[in-house]
Amino acid sequence: MKNKKLVKILLPLVFIIWGLIIYRVISYVTGNNTVDIVNVKSAYHIKNKTQTDTFTIVANYRDPFDTETIKKKVAKKNPSKKTNNKQAKKTEPKIIWPHITYKGRVQNNSSSKKLSILKINNKNYMMFENEEKENVLLKKIYKDSAIVEYSNQQKIIYLKSINK
């Protein structure tokens, strides 16, 4: 019984919808296809004048690719001083550094002390900061480098990669 009631309600609804669709298609195909042209004056007044936006570019920053200005700045910072011939002859002897290789560092998680592994003249040493071995003072330990001092001159020794 329920199915018959549904069919009685839905079947006329389907016929009405299809009837409207067919009516619109037929009226479009056979209908009056003329278009009335209406001359409507625009309520808006179109301005023929366009205002141009004026601006200027301020390009007073330095050129990042210009190497000449960098060279000039370096030359200005380090002006060459004229020395006397007597002072030129008295040069300090060149200090011959021992062969130093930085192997890495070890750090305990519970303390902040850093232990560095240095190879000085083919001898391995485990050194803390401000410790001296073979007249080489370890000033500072970093992850990839160490700062060492020998005869009051400092050098940065970088970590040599094992994979190379």
C-alpha positions as CSV (number, residue, x, y, z in Angstrom):
1,M,0.0,0.0,0.0
2,K,2.8,2.3,0.8
3,N,4.4,1.9,-2.6
4,K,1.1,2.8,-4.4
5,K,0.8,6.0,-2.5
6,L,4.4,7.0,-3.4
7,V,3.9,6.2,-7.0
8,K,0.6,8.3,-7.1
9,I,2.5,11.3,-5.6
10,L,5.8,11.1,-7.5
11,L,4.5,10.2,-11.0
12,P,2.5,13.4,-11.5
13,L,5.5,15.4,-10.1
14,V,7.8,13.9,-12.7
15,F,5.3,14.7,-15.5
16,I,5.0,18.3,-14.4
17,I,8.8,18.8,-14.3
18,W,9.3,17.2,-17.8
19,G,6.4,19.2,-19.1
20,L,8.1,22.4,-18.0
21,I,11.4,21.4,-19.5
22,I,9.8,20.5,-22.9
23,Y,7.8,23.7,-22.8
24,R,10.9,25.9,-22.3
25,V,12.8,24.1,-25.1
26,I,10.0,24.5,-27.6
27,S,9.4,28.1,-26.7
28,Y,13.1,28.9,-27.1
29,V,13.3,27.1,-30.5
30,T,10.1,28.5,-32.0
31,G,9.8,31.7,-30.1
32,N,10.4,35.3,-31.2
33,N,14.2,35.7,-31.5
34,T,14.3,39.4,-32.1
35,V,16.1,41.5,-29.6
36,D,14.9,45.0,-28.8
37,I,17.8,47.5,-28.8
38,V,17.3,50.1,-26.2
39,N,19.4,53.2,-26.1
40,V,20.1,53.7,-22.5
41,K,22.1,56.7,-21.4
42,S,24.6,55.8,-18.7
43,A,24.0,57.3,-15.3
44,Y,27.7,57.3,-14.7
45,H,29.9,59.9,-16.3
46,I,33.0,58.3,-17.7
47,K,36.1,60.4,-17.0
48,N,38.4,60.7,-19.8
49,K,41.1,62.0,-17.6
50,T,43.2,59.4,-15.9
51,Q,45.4,60.5,-13.0
52,T,48.9,59.0,-13.2
53,D,50.5,57.9,-10.0
54,T,53.9,59.5,-9.7
55,F,56.7,58.0,-7.6
56,T,60.5,58.0,-7.5
57,I,62.8,55.1,-6.7
58,V,65.4,55.9,-4.1
59,A,68.3,53.6,-5.0
60,N,70.9,54.8,-2.5
61,Y,71.8,51.4,-1.2
62,R,75.1,49.8,-1.9
63,D,75.5,47.3,-4.8
64,P,76.0,43.9,-3.3
65,F,77.9,42.7,-6.4
66,D,80.3,45.7,-6.6
67,T,83.7,44.4,-5.4
68,E,85.6,47.7,-6.0
69,T,83.9,49.6,-3.2
70,I,84.7,46.8,-0.8
71,K,88.4,46.9,-1.8
72,K,88.4,50.6,-1.4
73,K,87.0,50.4,2.1
74,V,89.6,47.8,3.1
75,A,92.3,50.0,1.7
76,K,91.0,52.9,3.7
77,K,90.9,50.9,6.9
78,N,94.5,49.6,6.6
79,P,96.5,52.5,5.3
80,S,100.1,51.6,4.6
81,K,102.4,53.4,6.9
82,K,105.8,54.6,5.8
83,T,108.5,52.9,7.7
84,N,112.1,53.8,8.1
85,N,114.7,51.6,6.6
86,K,116.1,50.7,10.0
87,Q,112.6,49.5,11.1
88,A,112.2,47.5,8.0
89,K,115.4,45.6,8.6
90,K,114.3,44.7,12.1
91,T,111.6,42.2,11.4
92,E,110.5,39.6,13.9
93,P,111.6,36.1,13.0
94,K,108.9,34.0,11.6
95,I,107.5,31.5,14.2
96,I,107.4,28.0,13.0
97,W,104.2,26.4,14.3
98,P,104.2,22.7,15.2
99,H,101.9,20.5,13.1
100,I,98.5,20.7,14.9
101,T,95.4,18.7,13.9
102,Y,92.0,19.1,15.6
103,K,90.3,15.7,15.9
104,G,87.1,16.7,17.7
105,R,85.6,17.3,21.1
106,V,83.9,15.3,23.9
107,Q,81.4,17.0,26.2
108,N,79.7,15.5,29.2
109,N,76.0,16.2,29.3
110,S,75.9,16.7,33.1
111,S,78.9,19.2,33.1
112,S,79.8,22.0,30.9
113,K,83.5,20.9,30.5
114,K,84.6,20.3,27.0
115,L,87.5,17.9,26.3
116,S,89.3,18.4,23.0
117,I,91.4,15.8,21.1
118,L,94.4,17.5,19.4
119,K,97.3,15.9,17.5
120,I,100.5,18.0,18.1
121,N,103.6,16.8,16.2
122,N,102.0,13.4,15.6
123,K,101.2,12.9,19.3
124,N,97.6,12.7,20.4
125,Y,96.6,14.8,23.4
126,M,93.3,15.2,25.3
127,M,93.1,18.8,26.5
128,F,90.7,21.0,28.3
129,E,90.3,24.7,27.6
130,N,93.3,26.8,28.8
131,E,95.5,23.8,29.1
132,E,99.0,23.7,27.6
133,K,100.9,20.9,25.9
134,E,104.2,21.3,24.0
135,N,104.0,25.1,24.4
136,V,100.6,25.0,22.6
137,L,97.8,26.6,24.7
138,L,94.2,25.6,23.9
139,K,92.2,28.8,24.3
140,K,88.7,27.8,23.1
141,I,87.0,24.7,21.9
142,Y,84.2,24.7,19.4
143,K,82.2,21.9,17.7
144,D,84.1,22.3,14.4
145,S,87.3,24.2,15.4
146,A,89.6,25.1,18.2
147,I,91.6,28.3,18.9
148,V,95.2,27.6,19.9
149,E,98.0,29.9,20.9
150,Y,101.7,29.3,20.3
151,S,104.3,32.0,21.1
152,N,101.7,34.7,21.7
153,Q,100.1,34.1,18.2
154,Q,96.6,32.6,17.9
155,K,95.4,30.3,15.2
156,I,92.1,28.6,14.4
157,I,92.5,24.9,13.8
158,Y,89.5,23.3,11.9
159,L,88.2,19.8,12.2
160,K,89.5,17.4,9.6
161,S,86.8,15.2,8.2
162,I,87.4,11.5,8.5
163,N,85.4,10.7,5.4
164,K,87.8,12.6,3.1
